[in-house]
Amino acid sequence: MSNVYNHRQMVPSAPLSSRVTELLDALRAEYDALNQETSNMRLFKDEYDQRVSSQLNEIQAVQQSLFELERAHHKIKQQYEEEILRLRRELEARGGPPVPPGPFLQQQGPPLPSQQQMPPQLPPQGQQPMPMGGGMPPGGMYAGMPPGSAAHGGGPGSSGMPGGPPPPIGSEQHPGAYMGPPGPYPPGAHGQPLTPQPQAAGLGKDRKPGVMTPTQQQQQQQQQMAAMQQQQQMPSRHTPTQMSRNVVGSVPTSSGPIKSVVANSQLADLDPDQVPANLKREGADWFVIFNPKAPRLLNIENIHTLDHTSVVCCVKFSHDGKFLATGCNRTTQIWSVATGNKECVLADDNAPKNGDLYIRAVCFSPDGKYLVTGAEDKQIRIWDVARRTIRHVLTGHDQDIYSLDFSPDGSMILSGSGDRTVRIWSLETGKEISKLSIEDMGPKDAGVTSVAFSPNGKLVAAASLDKMIRLWDVASGQPLQRIDGHKDSVYAVAFSPDGQSLLSGSLDKSLKLWDMGRYGPQGPQREIVQCRSTLHGHKDFVLSVAYSPDGNWIVSGSKDRGVQFWDSRTQNTQCMLQGHKNSVISVAMSATQTYFATGSGDCRARIWSYENLPPSN
C-alpha cells in the first residue's frame, strides 16, 4: 500500500568548506594580536605617565631647593652687610676714619600674597608686582594716583609700575601709585645700611657711594656748601615776560608771569652724613635736612607709621584732625591720629572681586560724618562713617577718578577724572549738579589729575595732563581762565587758605605759586592769574602739594621719595624730609594740629608733626 502522504526524503547537509574555516581562524588570530598590542600600549602609557610624574616632582624639588638657597643667601648676605657696618661704626667710634657709604640691602617686608616698581616686597595675591616707578601710586595714581605720562613709573629706576595700579589714561601711567618695588632708604638714613643708588634722593649726580675717600667726600661737601652760599647771596632774578592774551573761546590764557621769582633748593644734593648736627634731625628710618641759609623755624618728628598691604594712593585728614583716611587696593582705611590705631576698613562688597581696584582719592565732609572715595571703577562712593555703609554711589565718569574735594559748606562734592571732565555732585541727593568739560584740548590728553574748591566755594581749579590749570565759576559753570606755565603735566593743585594764591605741582619737577588776581577775595590786582614764584628743589616729579592751615608753609611730595617744606612768605625751602622707600604719592596737612601725613608706593602711610620754633637771633 502506497503512502498517503508523499514526503520527500531528507538529504543530509553538506559539510562546511575548508575555506570558510580558514577565514574564521585568520580573523580570530588577528583579533588576538590586536588585543595583545592594546594591552602592551596600555602598559607603555602607564609607564610613561609614571616617568612624567617623577620628573615633575624632581623639577618641583629643584625649584624648592633653589628658593631655599636664594633665601638663605639673602639672609647670609644681609647678616654680612650688617656685621660689616657694625664693625665700621665701631672702628669709627674708636677714632678710625668715618664710615664710607657701602652697599645697601633692600629691606624686604613679609612675603605678601603677590606685587610694580617696588621690589623686595611681594604684593598680595592676584596683584601684579608693583614697580617702583610710578607709583603711586598709584602708580603710580597714583598713586595713587592721578594719571601720568609714560615717564611716571614710580620710584627712581623704575619703568612702568608693575604691581601698582594700572596706567590711568591711554598708555600713560600714574606717577606715584604705579611704582615698583620699594627701594632702599636714601644714603645716610640713621641705622640703615647703604648701597649705590644712582640718582637716589639725597645724592648728587656725581656721587658714587663706596668709591670716594672720606677726604674727597669732605672736599666735595665743602664745594657744594660754598656753591650753595654763593647762589643764595645773589639777588633774585626777576624775569619779565610778555603776558599772553591768547583766547581759547572766551577763556583767557596765562602763559607766563609778569614778575616771577625762581627759588632753588639744593637740599636733595646734600649728604646727610656730612651735614652738621644742628642742621639735621634723624630717626630710625628717616632724616630731615634743614636749609643752612635760612633760619630754622621747624622741628619735624615721626608720630606714627601705618603699614598697608599695597600702594597707598592717597591720604586725607578729617576736618577736626582726629582721623586720617588712606586709600589703597580695594579698601579705604580710617586711622586714629592720636593712637595710630586702625579704626575701620571700608570695602564695597558689591565691587568686582577680580583684579585690582585702587582707591585713588578720599575726602572727609567738613562735619566728618561722610567720607567720599574715588576708584578705578569710575565710581564715587559716599560712606556714612559712623555706620560704615554706603549712602550713595555716584556714576557718570567714563574713566578712573583721580581727585575729590568737598565744598566749604559740605553740600557739594567735586570730582576729577581721566575722562577730561570735572563734575559737581549734591551730597544730599547724590545727583550730578554740573559737568565741567575741557573743550580746549591741545595735542596732549587733558585728563584731570587734581581738583580743588576755593576757600569761598565760588571757584573750581583743575590740573590736567596737558600742562594746564583751568578755572571755572561754580555758580554758572562757565570757564574763567586757562593757566599755562608748567612744562609738563600738572599733577596737583591747592588753594591757599586766604584764597589769594593757587599752588601747583608738576612732572617738570617744580612747584608754582599763582596770584589769583581778580579772582581772589581781595579784589582785582591783575586782570588774570599770573605766576608769582617757581620753586625748584625736587629731583623728580612733584606728585602732591598742600598748604598749612595758616598758609605759611607749603608741603610737596615727589617721586624722588622726598618731602620738602617751603616758606610761602619767602619762597625758600625750610627742610627736606626723607622717610619713604618709594615715591611720595600723597601729602596732606591737618586743619587743626601741626600734623602732616604722607602716603607712598612703599605700602606705608606716615603721620608727622611739625613744630614751629621761635626764630633764632
Solvent accessible surface area in square Angstrom, and as a share of the most:
residue,aa,sasa,rsa
1,M,226,1.01
2,S,95,0.61
3,N,130,0.67
4,V,119,0.69
5,Y,155,0.59
6,N,150,0.77
7,H,147,0.65
8,R,223,0.81
9,Q,167,0.74
10,M,174,0.78
11,V,127,0.73
12,P,120,0.75
13,S,107,0.69
14,A,89,0.69
15,P,125,0.79
16,L,150,0.74
17,S,61,0.39
18,S,85,0.55
19,R,153,0.56
20,V,67,0.39
21,T,65,0.38
22,E,97,0.44
23,L,89,0.44
24,L,95,0.47
25,D,70,0.36
26,A,60,0.46
27,L,115,0.57
28,R,143,0.52
29,A,64,0.49
30,E,104,0.46
31,Y,147,0.56
32,D,78,0.41
33,A,61,0.48
34,L,103,0.51
35,N,85,0.43
36,Q,109,0.48
37,E,98,0.44
38,T,67,0.39
39,S,42,0.27
40,N,54,0.28
41,M,116,0.52
42,R,138,0.50
43,L,116,0.58
44,F,127,0.53
45,K,125,0.53
46,D,70,0.36
47,E,79,0.35
48,Y,140,0.53
49,D,65,0.34
50,Q,127,0.56
51,R,146,0.53
52,V,54,0.31
53,S,56,0.36
54,S,53,0.34
55,Q,109,0.48
56,L,95,0.47
57,N,89,0.46
58,E,106,0.48
59,I,93,0.47
60,Q,115,0.51
61,A,58,0.45
62,V,85,0.49
63,Q,111,0.49
64,Q,95,0.42
65,S,53,0.34
66,L,106,0.53
67,F,107,0.45
68,E,80,0.36
69,L,115,0.57
70,E,120,0.54
71,R,140,0.51
72,A,45,0.35
73,H,118,0.53
74,H,60,0.27
75,K,124,0.52
76,I,115,0.58
77,K,90,0.38
78,Q,60,0.26
79,Q,97,0.43
80,Y,131,0.50
81,E,18,0.08
82,E,86,0.38
83,E,72,0.32
84,I,51,0.26
85,L,27,0.13
86,R,123,0.45
87,L,81,0.40
88,R,84,0.31
89,R,109,0.40
90,E,59,0.26
91,L,99,0.49
92,E,70,0.31
93,A,89,0.69
94,R,190,0.69
95,G,70,0.68
96,G,25,0.24
97,P,82,0.52
98,P,70,0.44
99,V,27,0.15
100,P,44,0.28
101,P,4,0.03
102,G,10,0.10
103,P,65,0.41
104,F,12,0.05
105,L,21,0.10
106,Q,59,0.26
107,Q,57,0.26
108,Q,94,0.42
109,G,19,0.19
110,P,94,0.59
111,P,110,0.69
112,L,33,0.16
113,P,83,0.52
114,S,24,0.16
115,Q,12,0.05
116,Q,2,0.01
117,Q,6,0.02
118,M,0,0.00
119,P,64,0.40
120,P,19,0.12
121,Q,27,0.12
122,L,84,0.42
123,P,4,0.03
124,P,26,0.16
125,Q,151,0.67
126,G,66,0.64
127,Q,9,0.04
128,Q,121,0.54
129,P,78,0.49
130,M,3,0.01
131,P,1,0.01
132,M,11,0.05
133,G,0,0.00
134,G,0,0.00
135,G,0,0.00
136,M,0,0.00
137,P,0,0.00
138,P,0,0.00
139,G,0,0.00
140,G,0,0.00
141,M,8,0.04
142,Y,0,0.00
143,A,0,0.00
144,G,0,0.00
145,M,0,0.00
146,P,7,0.04
147,P,0,0.00
148,G,0,0.00
149,S,17,0.11
150,A,80,0.62
151,A,62,0.48
152,H,0,0.00
153,G,0,0.00
154,G,0,0.00
155,G,0,0.00
156,P,33,0.20
157,G,91,0.88
158,S,29,0.19
159,S,88,0.57
160,G,23,0.22
161,M,9,0.04
162,P,56,0.36
163,G,0,0.00
164,G,3,0.03
165,P,0,0.00
166,P,64,0.40
167,P,59,0.37
168,P,12,0.07
169,I,6,0.03
170,G,74,0.71
171,S,100,0.64
172,E,34,0.15
173,Q,29,0.13
174,H,0,0.00
175,P,0,0.00
176,G,0,0.00
177,A,0,0.00
178,Y,0,0.00
179,M,0,0.00
180,G,0,0.00
181,P,19,0.12
182,P,1,0.01
183,G,2,0.02
184,P,3,0.02
185,Y,6,0.02
186,P,2,0.01
187,P,5,0.03
188,G,6,0.05
189,A,2,0.01
190,H,98,0.44
191,G,50,0.48
192,Q,19,0.08
193,P,22,0.14
194,L,12,0.06
195,T,16,0.09
196,P,70,0.44
197,Q,44,0.19
198,P,115,0.72
199,Q,98,0.44
200,A,2,0.02
201,A,1,0.01
202,G,1,0.01
203,L,6,0.03
204,G,10,0.10
205,K,145,0.61
206,D,117,0.61
207,R,26,0.09
208,K,132,0.56
209,P,15,0.09
210,G,49,0.47
211,V,107,0.61
212,M,39,0.17
213,T,67,0.39
214,P,45,0.28
215,T,84,0.49
216,Q,89,0.40
217,Q,17,0.08
218,Q,98,0.44
219,Q,98,0.43
220,Q,45,0.20
221,Q,15,0.07
222,Q,106,0.47
223,Q,126,0.56
224,Q,47,0.21
225,M,38,0.17
226,A,58,0.45
227,A,52,0.40
228,M,3,0.01
229,Q,72,0.32
230,Q,122,0.54
231,Q,71,0.32
232,Q,68,0.30
233,Q,135,0.60
234,M,96,0.43
235,P,115,0.72
236,S,68,0.44
237,R,179,0.65
238,H,88,0.39
239,T,79,0.46
240,P,109,0.68
241,T,62,0.36
242,Q,166,0.74
243,M,51,0.23
244,S,20,0.13
245,R,132,0.48
246,N,99,0.51
247,V,91,0.52
248,V,48,0.28
249,G,72,0.69
250,S,96,0.62
251,V,15,0.09
252,P,21,0.13
253,T,4,0.02
254,S,0,0.00
255,S,50,0.32
256,G,8,0.07
257,P,21,0.13
258,I,79,0.40
259,K,125,0.53
260,S,10,0.06
261,V,34,0.19
262,V,72,0.41
263,A,12,0.09
264,N,70,0.36
265,S,11,0.07
266,Q,51,0.23
267,L,0,0.00
268,A,3,0.03
269,D,39,0.20
270,L,4,0.02
271,D,13,0.07
272,P,1,0.01
273,D,70,0.36
274,Q,55,0.24
275,V,9,0.05
276,P,66,0.42
277,A,85,0.66
278,N,104,0.53
279,L,27,0.14
280,K,41,0.17
281,R,83,0.30
282,E,52,0.23
283,G,13,0.12
284,A,77,0.60
285,D,22,0.12
286,W,15,0.05
287,F,1,0.00
288,V,0,0.00
289,I,1,0.00
290,F,2,0.01
291,N,7,0.04
292,P,36,0.22
293,K,85,0.36
294,A,18,0.14
295,P,83,0.52
296,R,67,0.24
297,L,32,0.16
298,L,0,0.00
299,N,27,0.14
300,I,0,0.00
301,E,48,0.22
302,N,38,0.20
303,I,64,0.32
304,H,37,0.16
305,T,50,0.29
306,L,3,0.02
307,D,96,0.50
308,H,15,0.07
309,T,78,0.45
310,S,2,0.01
311,V,0,0.00
312,V,0,0.00
313,C,2,0.01
314,C,11,0.06
315,V,4,0.02
316,K,73,0.31
317,F,11,0.05
318,S,4,0.02
319,H,84,0.37
320,D,73,0.38
321,G,0,0.00
322,K,126,0.54
323,F,72,0.30
324,L,0,0.00
325,A,0,0.00
326,T,0,0.00
327,G,0,0.00
328,C,2,0.01
329,N,23,0.12
330,R,66,0.24
331,T,31,0.18
332,T,2,0.01
333,Q,14,0.06
334,I,3,0.01
335,W,15,0.05
336,S,12,0.08
337,V,3,0.02
338,A,88,0.68
339,T,79,0.46
340,G,15,0.14
341,N,91,0.46
342,K,97,0.41
343,E,76,0.34
344,C,10,0.06
345,V,71,0.41
346,L,5,0.02
347,A,46,0.35
348,D,25,0.13
349,D,116,0.60
350,N,142,0.73
351,A,8,0.06
352,P,83,0.52
353,K,149,0.63
354,N,125,0.64
355,G,50,0.48
356,D,41,0.21
357,L,15,0.08
358,Y,0,0.00
359,I,12,0.06
360,R,3,0.01
361,A,7,0.05
362,V,5,0.03
363,C,6,0.03
364,F,3,0.01
365,S,1,0.01
366,P,41,0.26
367,D,93,0.48
368,G,26,0.25
369,K,126,0.53
370,Y,35,0.13
371,L,0,0.00
372,V,0,0.00
373,T,2,0.01
374,G,0,0.00
375,A,1,0.00
376,E,22,0.10
377,D,37,0.19
378,K,92,0.39
379,Q,56,0.25
380,I,0,0.00
381,R,10,0.04
382,I,0,0.00
383,W,14,0.05
384,D,26,0.14
385,V,32,0.18
386,A,94,0.73
387,R,188,0.69
388,R,133,0.48
389,T,71,0.41
390,I,53,0.27
391,R,81,0.30
392,H,46,0.21
393,V,65,0.38
394,L,3,0.02
395,T,85,0.49
396,G,35,0.33
397,H,10,0.04
398,D,95,0.49
399,Q,56,0.25
400,D,20,0.10
401,I,0,0.00
402,Y,6,0.02
403,S,14,0.09
404,L,10,0.05
405,D,32,0.17
406,F,10,0.04
407,S,2,0.01
408,P,67,0.42
409,D,109,0.57
410,G,11,0.10
411,S,54,0.35
412,M,40,0.18
413,I,0,0.00
414,L,0,0.00
415,S,0,0.00
416,G,0,0.00
417,S,0,0.00
418,G,0,0.00
419,D,13,0.07
420,R,81,0.30
421,T,10,0.06
422,V,0,0.00
423,R,16,0.06
424,I,2,0.01
425,W,5,0.02
426,S,19,0.12
427,L,20,0.10
428,E,119,0.53
429,T,73,0.42
430,G,13,0.12
431,K,142,0.60
432,E,72,0.32
433,I,92,0.47
434,S,30,0.19
435,K,104,0.44
436,L,5,0.03
437,S,36,0.23
438,I,7,0.04
439,E,141,0.63
440,D,28,0.15
441,M,88,0.39
442,G,44,0.43
443,P,153,0.96
444,K,57,0.24
445,D,38,0.20
446,A,0,0.00
447,G,0,0.00
448,V,0,0.00
449,T,2,0.01
450,S,13,0.09
451,V,7,0.04
452,A,11,0.08
453,F,12,0.05
454,S,5,0.03
455,P,54,0.34
456,N,72,0.37
457,G,14,0.13
458,K,130,0.55
459,L,14,0.07
460,V,0,0.00
461,A,0,0.00
462,A,1,0.01
463,A,0,0.00
464,S,1,0.01
465,L,0,0.00
466,D,9,0.05
467,K,75,0.32
468,M,26,0.11
469,I,1,0.00
470,R,11,0.04
471,L,0,0.00
472,W,7,0.02
473,D,37,0.19
474,V,23,0.13
475,A,102,0.79
476,S,67,0.43
477,G,19,0.18
478,Q,109,0.49
479,P,56,0.35
480,L,38,0.19
481,Q,0,0.00
482,R,34,0.12
483,I,1,0.00
484,D,37,0.19
485,G,25,0.24
486,H,8,0.03
487,K,176,0.74
488,D,39,0.20
489,S,0,0.00
490,V,0,0.00
491,Y,3,0.01
492,A,8,0.06
493,V,10,0.06
494,A,17,0.13
495,F,19,0.08
496,S,7,0.05
497,P,58,0.37
498,D,85,0.44
499,G,5,0.05
500,Q,23,0.10
501,S,10,0.07
502,L,0,0.00
503,L,0,0.00
504,S,0,0.00
505,G,0,0.00
506,S,0,0.00
507,L,4,0.02
508,D,34,0.18
509,K,88,0.37
510,S,2,0.01
511,L,1,0.00
512,K,24,0.10
513,L,0,0.00
514,W,1,0.00
515,D,25,0.13
516,M,1,0.00
517,G,1,0.01
518,R,108,0.39
519,Y,31,0.12
520,G,7,0.07
521,P,79,0.49
522,Q,131,0.58
523,G,22,0.21
524,P,104,0.65
525,Q,114,0.51
526,R,77,0.28
527,E,95,0.43
528,I,3,0.02
529,V,0,0.00
530,Q,1,0.00
531,C,3,0.02
532,R,69,0.25
533,S,0,0.00
534,T,10,0.06
535,L,1,0.00
536,H,69,0.31
537,G,9,0.08
538,H,11,0.05
539,K,61,0.26
540,D,27,0.14
541,F,18,0.07
542,V,0,0.00
543,L,5,0.03
544,S,14,0.09
545,V,13,0.07
546,A,13,0.10
547,Y,26,0.10
548,S,2,0.01
549,P,59,0.37
550,D,89,0.46
551,G,17,0.16
552,N,42,0.22
553,W,5,0.02
554,I,0,0.00
555,V,0,0.00
556,S,0,0.00
557,G,0,0.00
558,S,0,0.00
559,K,14,0.06
560,D,6,0.03
561,R,3,0.01
562,G,1,0.01
563,V,2,0.01
564,Q,1,0.00
565,F,1,0.01
566,W,1,0.00
567,D,11,0.06
568,S,15,0.10
569,R,130,0.47
570,T,73,0.42
571,Q,24,0.11
572,N,72,0.37
573,T,5,0.03
574,Q,6,0.03
575,C,1,0.00
576,M,3,0.01
577,L,2,0.01
578,Q,3,0.01
579,G,2,0.02
580,H,2,0.01
581,K,18,0.08
582,N,0,0.00
583,S,0,0.00
584,V,0,0.00
585,I,5,0.03
586,S,12,0.08
587,V,10,0.06
588,A,7,0.05
589,M,25,0.11
590,S,0,0.00
591,A,58,0.45
592,T,81,0.47
593,Q,71,0.31
594,T,60,0.35
595,Y,48,0.18
596,F,0,0.00
597,A,0,0.00
598,T,0,0.00
599,G,0,0.00
600,S,0,0.00
601,G,0,0.00
602,D,1,0.01
603,C,3,0.02
604,R,37,0.13
605,A,0,0.00
606,R,7,0.03
607,I,0,0.00
608,W,0,0.00
609,S,17,0.11
610,Y,6,0.02
611,E,94,0.42
612,N,78,0.40
613,L,54,0.27
614,P,107,0.67
615,P,99,0.62
616,S,89,0.57
617,N,203,1.04
